[in-house]
């Protein structure tokens, strides 16, 4: 049980300006003293903790004092891609698996330097790196401080899912109380009141997400999503387009095409499925895919998707609602072998899986 009794004293040099302020405001001393005292009765079995409170209540001081070796404010990123900034001993498979687990599931973004990523993406990359590092415990200060609250909530939920799939322990330090319901911590220490609360053994449920789907006639909205698709920026304008919103913010895109089949009649296939980076990792893509599928199934259509996205393949294989029709590495055709240039979005040499909604 970490117990702390911290006295923090600042003794500024008595410059002219310091002396002026002391005199003007009739301060009794130029020394600034803060006292923080309390107990954090951490349970034996836990993975996620939260230290939360208003600014100036001692969050950072307490976290540094109790968890000095695990305390992280930021990592150093200097490589041309975030892939190469990950620990050197990790394989590409381990790195991409960690990226997918935290909801950083856009392969084009993996090839970017850290500096050009959005704040939401940076938050997820930091967590993926912490998961890949050897340390068992890591403490993030200023957690979700630089992202909007919708992104913070969805990101927190995605992160807690990723952490609970590992043997790591994570403590978030933040002034934002709204993340508690989404991070689903095993314990919380509130620095406003210096009180500790354990949720050990209690069932944890995230708040409901306001999720809506709209049939969208303006196909140009694809431009908002194109750069986030893992293979291609192109889109067939014949496809029927649907947009998903989360808490009234545009979050996802799906488009559907008829699938001509010599034997099977009335088949629809997913043409494009994209979830914006800030909303990845919370199951929104699978929710959108399933809801549209149910609409077509009611109209007696068969509903299929073929994908090479690792995170989506994993989710569909795990789902009882989908049947896997094919799972293989596509071989390059002879005609393509003859070509000197092959389109970057060709499926050759990638694991590709096909599924049908039951």
C-alpha positions in Angstrom: 0.0 0.0 0.0 1.9 3.2 -1.2 1.6 5.8 1.5 2.9 9.3 0.8 3.6 12.4 2.9 5.1 14.9 0.5 6.3 18.4 1.3 7.1 20.3 -1.8 9.0 23.6 -1.1 10.2 26.2 -3.6 12.7 28.8 -2.5 13.1 31.4 -5.2 16.0 33.8 -5.2 14.9 37.1 -3.7 15.2 39.2 -6.8 13.7 42.7 -7.2 10.6 41.2 -8.8 10.1 38.5 -6.2 10.6 41.1 -3.4 8.0 43.4 -5.1 5.4 40.7 -5.2 6.0 39.7 -1.6 5.6 43.3 -0.5 2.6 44.1 -2.8 0.6 41.1 -1.7 1.8 41.0 1.9 3.1 37.5 1.7 4.5 36.1 4.9 7.4 34.2 3.1 9.0 34.0 -0.3 9.0 30.2 0.1 6.1 28.3 -1.6 5.2 25.1 0.4 2.7 22.4 -0.7 1.8 19.4 1.4 0.3 16.2 0.0 -0.6 13.3 2.2 -2.6 10.1 1.6 -2.8 6.4 1.0 -3.3 4.5 -2.3 -4.4 1.1 -1.2 -3.7 -0.7 -4.5 -5.4 -4.1 -4.8 -3.4 -7.3 -5.4 -5.0 -7.9 -8.8 -5.1 -4.9 -11.1 -4.1 -3.7 -14.5 -5.4 -0.1 -14.9 -5.2 2.7 -12.3 -6.3 6.3 -12.5 -4.9 9.3 -10.6 -7.3 12.2 -11.3 -7.9 15.7 -10.0 -7.9 19.4 -10.8 -4.8 21.3 -11.7 -2.5 22.0 -8.7 -3.8 19.2 -6.5 -0.6 17.2 -6.6 -1.2 14.6 -9.3 2.2 14.8 -11.0 4.0 15.2 -7.7 2.4 12.1 -6.3 2.8 10.0 -9.4 6.5 10.9 -9.7 7.1 10.1 -6.0 5.3 6.8 -5.9 6.1 5.5 -9.4 9.3 7.3 -10.3 10.8 4.5 -12.5 7.6 4.0 -14.5 6.7 7.7 -14.9 6.5 8.8 -18.6 5.8 12.3 -19.9 6.8 11.5 -23.5 9.0 9.2 -25.6 11.7 10.4 -28.1 10.7 9.9 -31.7 13.4 10.6 -34.4 12.9 8.0 -37.2 11.2 8.7 -40.5 8.4 6.3 -39.6 6.8 5.3 -36.3 7.5 1.7 -37.3 11.2 2.4 -36.9 10.7 4.2 -33.6 9.5 1.1 -31.9 11.9 -1.1 -29.8 14.6 -2.5 -32.0 14.1 -6.1 -30.7 10.5 -6.2 -31.8 9.4 -7.8 -35.1 7.2 -6.1 -37.7 4.4 -8.5 -36.7 4.7 -7.6 -33.0 4.7 -3.9 -33.8 1.7 -4.0 -36.2 -0.1 -6.2 -33.7 0.4 -3.6 -31.0 -0.7 -0.8 -33.3 -3.9 -2.6 -34.2 -4.6 -3.5 -30.5 -4.6 0.2 -29.5 -6.8 1.3 -32.5 -3.9 2.7 -34.6 -5.0 0.5 -37.5 -4.2 2.6 -40.6 -1.1 1.1 -42.4 -0.5 4.3 -44.4 -0.1 6.2 -41.1 2.4 3.6 -39.9 4.8 4.9 -42.5 4.6 8.5 -41.3 6.9 10.2 -38.7 5.5 10.7 -35.3 5.6 14.5 -35.7 2.9 14.6 -38.5 0.3 12.4 -36.7 -2.8 13.8 -35.1 -2.8 14.1 -31.3 -5.2 11.2 -31.1 -2.9 9.0 -33.2 0.2 10.1 -31.1 -1.6 9.1 -27.9 -2.2 5.6 -29.4 1.4 5.3 -30.7 2.7 6.1 -27.2 0.6 3.4 -25.7 1.6 0.9 -28.3 5.3 1.7 -27.6 4.7 1.3 -23.9 3.1 -2.1 -24.5 6.2 -3.1 -26.6 8.7 -2.0 -24.1 10.0 -4.5 -21.5 8.7 -2.6 -18.4 5.7 -4.1 -16.7 4.4 -0.8 -15.3 4.0 2.5 -17.1 2.5 5.8 -15.8 1.3 8.4 -18.4 1.0 11.9 -17.2 -1.3 14.5 -18.9 -3.4 11.6 -20.3 -5.8 12.8 -23.0 -4.9 16.4 -22.2 -4.3 17.4 -25.9 -7.3 15.7 -27.6 -10.9 16.7 -27.7 -13.2 14.9 -25.2 -14.9 12.7 -27.8 -11.6 11.4 -29.0 -10.3 11.1 -25.4 -13.3 8.9 -24.5 -13.1 6.6 -27.5 -9.4 6.4 -27.2 -9.5 5.5 -23.5 -11.8 2.6 -24.2 -9.6 1.3 -27.0 -6.6 1.6 -24.8 -8.0 -0.3 -21.9 -9.0 -3.1 -24.2 -5.4 -3.3 -25.5 -3.9 -3.3 -22.0 -6.1 -6.0 -20.7 -4.9 -8.3 -23.4 -1.3 -8.0 -22.0 0.4 -8.6 -18.6 1.1 -4.8 -18.3 0.0 -2.4 -15.7 -1.0 1.1 -16.6 -1.7 4.2 -14.6 -3.2 7.3 -16.2 -2.7 10.7 -14.6 -5.1 13.4 -15.7 -7.3 16.3 -14.8 -10.1 15.0 -17.0 -12.7 13.1 -14.9 -14.6 12.0 -18.0 -12.1 9.3 -19.0 -12.9 7.2 -15.9 -16.1 5.7 -17.3 -14.2 4.8 -20.6 -10.9 3.7 -19.1 -12.7 1.4 -16.7 -9.9 1.4 -14.1 -9.5 -1.1 -11.3 -8.8 1.7 -8.9 -9.0 5.5 -8.8 -7.2 8.0 -6.6 -8.8 11.5 -6.5 -6.3 14.2 -5.6 -9.1 16.8 -5.0 -10.2 14.9 -1.9 -7.2 12.6 -1.4 -9.5 9.6 -1.5 -8.9 6.1 -2.9 -11.6 3.9 -4.5 -11.1 0.3 -5.6 -13.2 -1.5 -8.2 -11.6 -4.9 -7.8 -13.9 -7.7 -8.7 -16.7 -5.3 -9.9 -18.2 -5.6 -13.4 -17.2 -2.7 -15.6 -19.3 -1.3 -18.4 -18.5 1.6 -20.6 -21.2 4.3 -21.2 -23.4 4.0 -24.2 -22.2 5.5 -27.4 -24.7 7.4 -29.6 -24.2 5.5 -32.8 -26.2 6.4 -36.0 -26.1 5.4 -39.6 -27.2 7.4 -42.6 -27.7 6.5 -46.2 -25.6 9.2 -47.9 -26.3 10.4 -51.4 -23.2 12.6 -51.9 -20.4 10.2 -52.9 -17.8 13.0 -52.6 -17.7 12.4 -48.9 -15.3 9.6 -49.7 -12.6 12.2 -49.9 -12.7 12.6 -46.1 -12.0 8.8 -45.8 -9.9 8.0 -48.8 -6.4 8.6 -47.3 -7.3 6.4 -44.4 -8.1 3.3 -46.4 -5.4 0.7 -46.0 -5.1 -0.1 -49.7 -6.7 2.2 -52.2 -7.9 5.8 -52.5 -10.3 5.0 -55.4 -14.0 4.5 -55.1 -16.7 3.2 -57.4 -19.4 5.8 -57.5 -22.0 3.1 -58.3 -21.7 1.9 -54.7 -24.4 2.6 -52.2 -22.8 4.8 -49.4 -23.6 4.9 -45.7 -22.0 7.2 -43.1 -21.8 6.4 -39.3 -21.7 9.0 -36.6 -20.6 8.7 -33.1 -21.9 11.2 -30.6 -23.0 13.3 -33.6 -19.5 13.3 -35.2 -18.7 11.6 -38.5 -16.8 8.5 -37.7 -17.2 5.8 -40.4 -17.8 5.1 -44.0 -19.1 1.9 -45.7 -20.1 1.4 -49.3 -21.8 -1.6 -50.9 -21.8 -3.0 -54.5 -23.8 -5.8 -56.1 -21.6 -8.9 -56.6 -22.2 -10.8 -59.9 -21.8 -14.5 -59.2 -22.2 -17.3 -61.8 -24.0 -19.5 -59.2 -25.0 -17.5 -56.2 -27.8 -15.0 -56.8 -28.5 -11.8 -54.8 -25.1 -11.1 -53.3 -23.9 -7.8 -52.0 -20.3 -7.1 -51.2 -18.6 -4.4 -49.1 -16.6 -2.1 -51.4 -15.0 0.2 -48.9 -15.0 0.2 -45.1 -13.1 3.0 -43.2 -13.2 4.2 -39.7 -11.5 7.6 -39.0 -8.3 7.2 -36.9 -9.7 8.9 -33.8 -12.6 6.4 -33.6 -10.6 3.2 -34.2 -10.3 0.4 -31.6 -13.7 0.7 -30.0 -15.5 -1.9 -32.3 -17.2 0.8 -34.4 -16.1 -0.7 -37.7 -17.6 -4.1 -36.9 -20.8 -2.5 -35.6 -21.2 -0.6 -38.8 -20.5 -3.6 -40.9 -23.0 -5.7 -39.0 -25.8 -3.2 -39.0 -25.7 -2.6 -42.8 -25.5 -6.4 -43.3 -28.7 -6.9 -41.3 -30.5 -4.5 -43.5 -29.5 -6.4 -46.6 -30.2 -9.8 -45.0 -33.8 -8.7 -44.3 -34.2 -8.1 -48.0 -32.9 -11.6 -48.8 -29.5 -10.5 -50.0 -26.3 -12.4 -49.1 -23.7 -10.1 -47.6 -19.9 -10.6 -48.1 -16.7 -8.8 -47.5 -13.1 -9.6 -48.6 -10.3 -7.9 -46.7 -6.6 -7.9 -45.9 -6.9 -5.6 -42.9 -5.3 -7.6 -40.0 -7.6 -6.1 -37.3 -10.8 -6.7 -39.3 -9.8 -10.2 -40.2 -9.1 -11.0 -36.6 -12.5 -9.5 -35.5 -14.5 -11.4 -38.1 -12.8 -14.7 -37.4 -13.7 -14.3 -33.7 -17.3 -13.3 -34.4 -20.0 -15.9 -34.4 -22.0 -13.9 -36.8 -19.6 -14.4 -39.7 -18.6 -17.5 -41.7 -15.1 -17.5 -43.2 -15.3 -18.5 -46.9 -11.6 -18.2 -47.8 -8.4 -17.5 -45.9 -5.2 -17.5 -48.0 -2.2 -15.7 -49.4 -3.1 -14.5 -52.9 -0.5 -15.5 -55.4 0.6 -13.1 -58.2 -0.8 -14.0 -61.6 1.5 -14.7 -64.5 0.3 -11.5 -66.3 1.4 -9.5 -63.3 4.7 -11.2 -63.1 5.4 -10.0 -66.6 4.7 -6.4 -65.6 7.5 -4.2 -64.3 5.1 -2.1 -62.3 2.4 -3.5 -60.1 -0.2 -1.4 -58.5 0.4 -0.8 -54.8 -3.1 -1.9 -54.0 -2.9 -5.3 -55.6 -3.7 -8.1 -53.2 -0.9 -10.4 -54.3 1.3 -11.7 -51.5 -1.0 -10.5 -48.7 -3.2 -12.6 -46.5 -6.7 -12.1 -47.7 -9.9 -13.4 -46.2 -13.5 -13.5 -47.4 -16.4 -13.7 -45.0 -20.2 -13.9 -45.3 -22.7 -12.8 -42.7 -24.7 -15.8 -41.4 
